[in-house]
Amino acid sequence: MNAGASVRYEVSKVGYTTQSGTIETKPSDAGKTVDKKIVLVEISG
């Protein structure tokens, strides 16, 4: 990916709702690790 691009993500796990969204990056993020906290929500029976 190019620094400055936005990254789409989708996280799914059995028993949890699927979380998706976009992570924005800046050109100054080149060579860096970009952290994103994703909270999975349990599907209530």
PDB file with one MODEL, atoms N, CA, C and O in Angstrom:
MODEL        1
ATOM      1  N   MET A   1       0.836  -1.194   0.000  1.00  0.00           N
ATOM      2  CA  MET A   1       0.000   0.000   0.000  1.00  0.00           C
ATOM      3  C   MET A   1       0.869   1.241   0.000  1.00  0.00           C
ATOM      4  O   MET A   1       2.013   1.202   0.455  1.00  0.00           O
ATOM      5  N   ASN A   2       0.347   2.317  -0.496  1.00  0.00           N
ATOM      6  CA  ASN A   2       1.081   3.579  -0.500  1.00  0.00           C
ATOM      7  C   ASN A   2       0.752   4.374   0.751  1.00  0.00           C
ATOM      8  O   ASN A   2      -0.408   4.457   1.155  1.00  0.00           O
ATOM      9  N   ALA A   3       1.779   4.961   1.368  1.00  0.00           N
ATOM     10  CA  ALA A   3       1.523   5.864   2.487  1.00  0.00           C
ATOM     11  C   ALA A   3       0.659   7.007   1.983  1.00  0.00           C
ATOM     12  O   ALA A   3       0.902   7.550   0.905  1.00  0.00           O
ATOM     13  N   GLY A   4      -0.336   7.365   2.752  1.00  0.00           N
ATOM     14  CA  GLY A   4      -1.266   8.403   2.334  1.00  0.00           C
ATOM     15  C   GLY A   4      -2.551   7.826   1.777  1.00  0.00           C
ATOM     16  O   GLY A   4      -3.527   8.548   1.577  1.00  0.00           O
ATOM     17  N   ALA A   5      -2.553   6.510   1.522  1.00  0.00           N
ATOM     18  CA  ALA A   5      -3.768   5.859   1.040  1.00  0.00           C
ATOM     19  C   ALA A   5      -4.629   5.457   2.227  1.00  0.00           C
ATOM     20  O   ALA A   5      -4.135   5.343   3.348  1.00  0.00           O
ATOM     21  N   SER A   6      -5.911   5.242   1.980  1.00  0.00           N
ATOM     22  CA  SER A   6      -6.761   4.705   3.033  1.00  0.00           C
ATOM     23  C   SER A   6      -6.877   3.202   2.823  1.00  0.00           C
ATOM     24  O   SER A   6      -6.882   2.716   1.692  1.00  0.00           O
ATOM     25  N   VAL A   7      -6.968   2.480   3.923  1.00  0.00           N
ATOM     26  CA  VAL A   7      -6.991   1.020   3.884  1.00  0.00           C
ATOM     27  C   VAL A   7      -8.330   0.543   4.414  1.00  0.00           C
ATOM     28  O   VAL A   7      -8.740   0.921   5.512  1.00  0.00           O
ATOM     29  N   ARG A   8      -9.011  -0.288   3.636  1.00  0.00           N
ATOM     30  CA  ARG A   8     -10.264  -0.857   4.130  1.00  0.00           C
ATOM     31  C   ARG A   8      -9.965  -2.149   4.872  1.00  0.00           C
ATOM     32  O   ARG A   8      -9.083  -2.912   4.478  1.00  0.00           O
ATOM     33  N   TYR A   9     -10.702  -2.389   5.947  1.00  0.00           N
ATOM     34  CA  TYR A   9     -10.515  -3.632   6.683  1.00  0.00           C
ATOM     35  C   TYR A   9     -11.864  -4.233   7.024  1.00  0.00           C
ATOM     36  O   TYR A   9     -12.870  -3.528   7.110  1.00  0.00           O
ATOM     37  N   GLU A  10     -11.876  -5.533   7.216  1.00  0.00           N
ATOM     38  CA  GLU A  10     -13.069  -6.229   7.683  1.00  0.00           C
ATOM     39  C   GLU A  10     -12.594  -7.357   8.575  1.00  0.00           C
ATOM     40  O   GLU A  10     -11.740  -8.153   8.184  1.00  0.00           O
ATOM     41  N   VAL A  11     -13.147  -7.423   9.775  1.00  0.00           N
ATOM     42  CA  VAL A  11     -12.753  -8.441  10.736  1.00  0.00           C
ATOM     43  C   VAL A  11     -13.993  -9.225  11.112  1.00  0.00           C
ATOM     44  O   VAL A  11     -15.002  -8.648  11.516  1.00  0.00           O
ATOM     45  N   SER A  12     -13.918 -10.546  10.978  1.00  0.00           N
ATOM     46  CA  SER A  12     -15.055 -11.356  11.391  1.00  0.00           C
ATOM     47  C   SER A  12     -14.570 -12.517  12.245  1.00  0.00           C
ATOM     48  O   SER A  12     -13.476 -13.043  12.042  1.00  0.00           O
ATOM     49  N   LYS A  13     -15.400 -12.909  13.204  1.00  0.00           N
ATOM     50  CA  LYS A  13     -15.078 -14.008  14.096  1.00  0.00           C
ATOM     51  C   LYS A  13     -16.389 -14.676  14.459  1.00  0.00           C
ATOM     52  O   LYS A  13     -17.399 -14.002  14.662  1.00  0.00           O
ATOM     53  N   VAL A  14     -16.378 -15.989  14.542  1.00  0.00           N
ATOM     54  CA  VAL A  14     -17.599 -16.728  14.845  1.00  0.00           C
ATOM     55  C   VAL A  14     -18.166 -16.256  16.181  1.00  0.00           C
ATOM     56  O   VAL A  14     -17.441 -16.176  17.173  1.00  0.00           O
ATOM     57  N   GLY A  15     -19.457 -15.944  16.205  1.00  0.00           N
ATOM     58  CA  GLY A  15     -20.105 -15.517  17.434  1.00  0.00           C
ATOM     59  C   GLY A  15     -20.033 -14.021  17.691  1.00  0.00           C
ATOM     60  O   GLY A  15     -20.558 -13.530  18.690  1.00  0.00           O
ATOM     61  N   TYR A  16     -19.379 -13.297  16.786  1.00  0.00           N
ATOM     62  CA  TYR A  16     -19.232 -11.854  16.948  1.00  0.00           C
ATOM     63  C   TYR A  16     -19.736 -11.149  15.699  1.00  0.00           C
ATOM     64  O   TYR A  16     -19.756 -11.730  14.614  1.00  0.00           O
ATOM     65  N   THR A  17     -20.141  -9.897  15.857  1.00  0.00           N
ATOM     66  CA  THR A  17     -20.548  -9.131  14.684  1.00  0.00           C
ATOM     67  C   THR A  17     -19.312  -8.781  13.861  1.00  0.00           C
ATOM     68  O   THR A  17     -18.218  -8.623  14.403  1.00  0.00           O
ATOM     69  N   THR A  18     -19.496  -8.662  12.561  1.00  0.00           N
ATOM     70  CA  THR A  18     -18.384  -8.303  11.676  1.00  0.00           C
ATOM     71  C   THR A  18     -18.139  -6.803  11.764  1.00  0.00           C
ATOM     72  O   THR A  18     -19.068  -6.003  11.648  1.00  0.00           O
ATOM     73  N   GLN A  19     -16.891  -6.435  11.968  1.00  0.00           N
ATOM     74  CA  GLN A  19     -16.523  -5.021  12.050  1.00  0.00           C
ATOM     75  C   GLN A  19     -15.768  -4.658  10.771  1.00  0.00           C
ATOM     76  O   GLN A  19     -14.894  -5.404  10.330  1.00  0.00           O
ATOM     77  N   SER A  20     -16.102  -3.527  10.186  1.00  0.00           N
ATOM     78  CA  SER A  20     -15.367  -3.089   9.007  1.00  0.00           C
ATOM     79  C   SER A  20     -15.255  -1.574   9.025  1.00  0.00           C
ATOM     80  O   SER A  20     -15.996  -0.894   9.735  1.00  0.00           O
ATOM     81  N   GLY A  21     -14.345  -1.065   8.256  1.00  0.00           N
ATOM     82  CA  GLY A  21     -14.165   0.380   8.204  1.00  0.00           C
ATOM     83  C   GLY A  21     -12.939   0.730   7.393  1.00  0.00           C
ATOM     84  O   GLY A  21     -12.437  -0.079   6.613  1.00  0.00           O
ATOM     85  N   THR A  22     -12.468   1.936   7.586  1.00  0.00           N
ATOM     86  CA  THR A  22     -11.338   2.448   6.825  1.00  0.00           C
ATOM     87  C   THR A  22     -10.305   3.018   7.777  1.00  0.00           C
ATOM     88  O   THR A  22     -10.647   3.707   8.738  1.00  0.00           O
ATOM     89  N   ILE A  23      -9.040   2.727   7.509  1.00  0.00           N
ATOM     90  CA  ILE A  23      -7.939   3.309   8.268  1.00  0.00           C
ATOM     91  C   ILE A  23      -7.270   4.337   7.362  1.00  0.00           C
ATOM     92  O   ILE A  23      -6.787   4.003   6.280  1.00  0.00           O
ATOM     93  N   GLU A  24      -7.247   5.577   7.810  1.00  0.00           N
ATOM     94  CA  GLU A  24      -6.610   6.640   7.025  1.00  0.00           C
ATOM     95  C   GLU A  24      -5.126   6.692   7.380  1.00  0.00           C
ATOM     96  O   GLU A  24      -4.761   6.602   8.552  1.00  0.00           O
ATOM     97  N   THR A  25      -4.274   6.838   6.368  1.00  0.00           N
ATOM     98  CA  THR A  25      -2.845   7.003   6.630  1.00  0.00           C
ATOM     99  C   THR A  25      -2.376   8.313   6.014  1.00  0.00           C
ATOM    100  O   THR A  25      -3.010   8.854   5.108  1.00  0.00           O
ATOM    101  N   LYS A  26      -1.267   8.805   6.517  1.00  0.00           N
ATOM    102  CA  LYS A  26      -0.693  10.046   6.009  1.00  0.00           C
ATOM    103  C   LYS A  26       0.628   9.730   5.316  1.00  0.00           C
ATOM    104  O   LYS A  26       1.269   8.729   5.636  1.00  0.00           O
ATOM    105  N   PRO A  27       1.040  10.568   4.375  1.00  0.00           N
ATOM    106  CA  PRO A  27       2.341  10.324   3.727  1.00  0.00           C
ATOM    107  C   PRO A  27       3.472  10.200   4.737  1.00  0.00           C
ATOM    108  O   PRO A  27       4.452   9.500   4.483  1.00  0.00           O
ATOM    109  N   SER A  28       3.347  10.883   5.900  1.00  0.00           N
ATOM    110  CA  SER A  28       4.399  10.816   6.916  1.00  0.00           C
ATOM    111  C   SER A  28       4.409   9.471   7.641  1.00  0.00           C
ATOM    112  O   SER A  28       5.304   9.210   8.444  1.00  0.00           O
ATOM    113  N   ASP A  29       3.414   8.610   7.364  1.00  0.00           N
ATOM    114  CA  ASP A  29       3.372   7.287   7.993  1.00  0.00           C
ATOM    115  C   ASP A  29       4.260   6.277   7.263  1.00  0.00           C
ATOM    116  O   ASP A  29       4.336   5.118   7.672  1.00  0.00           O
ATOM    117  N   ALA A  30       4.927   6.698   6.198  1.00  0.00           N
ATOM    118  CA  ALA A  30       5.756   5.770   5.422  1.00  0.00           C
ATOM    119  C   ALA A  30       6.766   5.080   6.327  1.00  0.00           C
ATOM    120  O   ALA A  30       7.476   5.734   7.091  1.00  0.00           O
ATOM    121  N   GLY A  31       6.824   3.769   6.239  1.00  0.00           N
ATOM    122  CA  GLY A  31       7.791   3.005   7.019  1.00  0.00           C
ATOM    123  C   GLY A  31       7.376   2.770   8.453  1.00  0.00           C
ATOM    124  O   GLY A  31       8.124   2.171   9.226  1.00  0.00           O
ATOM    125  N   LYS A  32       6.186   3.235   8.822  1.00  0.00           N
ATOM    126  CA  LYS A  32       5.735   3.077  10.202  1.00  0.00           C
ATOM    127  C   LYS A  32       4.634   2.027  10.274  1.00  0.00           C
ATOM    128  O   LYS A  32       3.998   1.698   9.273  1.00  0.00           O
ATOM    129  N   THR A  33       4.426   1.513  11.473  1.00  0.00           N
ATOM    130  CA  THR A  33       3.295   0.623  11.721  1.00  0.00           C
ATOM    131  C   THR A  33       2.114   1.477  12.176  1.00  0.00           C
ATOM    132  O   THR A  33       2.245   2.301  13.081  1.00  0.00           O
ATOM    133  N   VAL A  34       0.968   1.274  11.545  1.00  0.00           N
ATOM    134  CA  VAL A  34      -0.228   2.018  11.927  1.00  0.00           C
ATOM    135  C   VAL A  34      -1.105   1.088  12.753  1.00  0.00           C
ATOM    136  O   VAL A  34      -1.505   0.023  12.282  1.00  0.00           O
ATOM    137  N   ASP A  35      -1.404   1.491  13.984  1.00  0.00           N
ATOM    138  CA  ASP A  35      -2.226   0.661  14.869  1.00  0.00           C
ATOM    139  C   ASP A  35      -3.690   1.060  14.758  1.00  0.00           C
ATOM    140  O   ASP A  35      -4.018   2.236  14.600  1.00  0.00           O
ATOM    141  N   LYS A  36      -4.562   0.065  14.844  1.00  0.00           N
ATOM    142  CA  LYS A  36      -6.000   0.324  14.843  1.00  0.00           C
ATOM    143  C   LYS A  36      -6.636  -0.639  15.831  1.00  0.00           C
ATOM    144  O   LYS A  36      -6.505  -1.855  15.694  1.00  0.00           O
ATOM    145  N   LYS A  37      -7.317  -0.101  16.816  1.00  0.00           N
ATOM    146  CA  LYS A  37      -8.014  -0.962  17.766  1.00  0.00           C
ATOM    147  C   LYS A  37      -9.387  -1.290  17.200  1.00  0.00           C
ATOM    148  O   LYS A  37     -10.127  -0.398  16.785  1.00  0.00           O
ATOM    149  N   ILE A  38      -9.722  -2.573  17.185  1.00  0.00           N
ATOM    150  CA  ILE A  38     -11.009  -3.023  16.669  1.00  0.00           C
ATOM    151  C   ILE A  38     -11.712  -3.777  17.790  1.00  0.00           C
ATOM    152  O   ILE A  38     -11.176  -4.753  18.316  1.00  0.00           O
ATOM    153  N   VAL A  39     -12.906  -3.332  18.155  1.00  0.00           N
ATOM    154  CA  VAL A  39     -13.656  -3.964  19.235  1.00  0.00           C
ATOM    155  C   VAL A  39     -14.687  -4.904  18.618  1.00  0.00           C
ATOM    156  O   VAL A  39     -15.579  -4.468  17.890  1.00  0.00           O
ATOM    157  N   LEU A  40     -14.557  -6.193  18.913  1.00  0.00           N
ATOM    158  CA  LEU A  40     -15.530  -7.164  18.430  1.00  0.00           C
ATOM    159  C   LEU A  40     -16.687  -7.239  19.424  1.00  0.00           C
ATOM    160  O   LEU A  40     -16.470  -7.314  20.633  1.00  0.00           O
ATOM    161  N   VAL A  41     -17.912  -7.219  18.909  1.00  0.00           N
ATOM    162  CA  VAL A  41     -19.100  -7.240  19.749  1.00  0.00           C
ATOM    163  C   VAL A  41     -19.744  -8.615  19.651  1.00  0.00           C
ATOM    164  O   VAL A  41     -20.058  -9.090  18.560  1.00  0.00           O
ATOM    165  N   GLU A  42     -19.937  -9.251  20.806  1.00  0.00           N
ATOM    166  CA  GLU A  42     -20.551 -10.577  20.809  1.00  0.00           C
ATOM    167  C   GLU A  42     -21.994 -10.495  20.338  1.00  0.00           C
ATOM    168  O   GLU A  42     -22.717  -9.551  20.657  1.00  0.00           O
ATOM    169  N   ILE A  43     -22.397 -11.501  19.573  1.00  0.00           N
ATOM    170  CA  ILE A  43     -23.789 -11.604  19.157  1.00  0.00           C
ATOM    171  C   ILE A  43     -24.543 -12.249  20.310  1.00  0.00           C
ATOM    172  O   ILE A  43     -24.239 -13.374  20.708  1.00  0.00           O
ATOM    173  N   SER A  44     -25.530 -11.532  20.847  1.00  0.00           N
ATOM    174  CA  SER A  44     -26.276 -12.098  21.975  1.00  0.00           C
ATOM    175  C   SER A  44     -27.325 -13.055  21.442  1.00  0.00           C
ATOM    176  O   SER A  44     -28.028 -12.764  20.474  1.00  0.00           O
ATOM    177  N   GLY A  45     -27.414 -14.218  22.103  1.00  0.00           N
ATOM    178  CA  GLY A  45     -28.323 -15.259  21.658  1.00  0.00           C
ATOM    179  C   GLY A  45     -29.757 -14.810  21.753  1.00  0.00           C
ATOM    180  O   GLY A  45     -30.666 -15.569  21.415  1.00  0.00           O
TER     181      GLY A  45
ENDMDL
END
